[in-house]
Amino acid sequence: MLTSLDKNGDGALSRIEVIKACRNDEGIRLLLGLPQTIRQEDGTRDQFERVFQRLDVDDSKALSFEEFCR
């Protein structure tokens, strides 16, 4: 699954890759508990950041395969 989301092929998911996955994949949205559209103005960006930071245990600003699978 990670490889299909990892658009630049670097082996990790950036914030933008996860946001785009939420936009395009209902399964990812359900898995992460996030909405389809993430916006700064309506609080959904804060919700996204909480989820992303909880998953990014090494604080690398990207999600490795291991972090995403946790």
N, C-alpha and C positions, 0 to 999 in steps of 0.2 A: 504493500500500500504506500509506503513512504516514497518509493521510487516514482510512482505516478504523481505524487504531490510535489516532489522535488524537481521543479521545472529547470533549474540551472545545473542540476546534476552534481552538486557539491557534497552530497551525502547528509545534508541537514536541511531542516525547514526554517526558513526565515519568517518573520512576522507577515510579510506580504504574501508569501506562499500559503500560509495558514489562512489568512483572510480570503484569498482567492479560492481556496479549497472550500471554505464555508459558503462562499457565494455559489459554488458550482456543484457541491456534493452534499446531499441531504444526510447521508450516513456520517460524514465528518461532523456536520452540525449537531446531529443527535449524540454522537460520541463525546463531543466536547461541551455540549450544552450551550451552544452559541447560536445566535440568529443568523439568517442568511445575509443580512446587510449590517455591516459594522460601521458606525459613524461616530465622529467625535461629538457631534451636537446633542445626541440623545442618550448618552451614557453607555451605549453598547461598546464603545472603544475601551472604556474603563473595565467593563465586564470581560472583554477579550484579554486585556492586559493582565487581569488577575489570573485567568486560566493559563495564559502563556507563561507568565512568571512562575506559576506553581509547577508547571511541567519542566521549565528550564532550570533544572537543579544545579547545574554547574555555572549558571549565569553567563553563558557564552553568547547570549542574544540570538541563539538559534537552537532548534530542537534536533538532537541526534535521534537515530532510530530507537535506541534504548530509552531515551527520555519520552519519546512519543508513545511507545508501547506500554510504559508504566501506567 
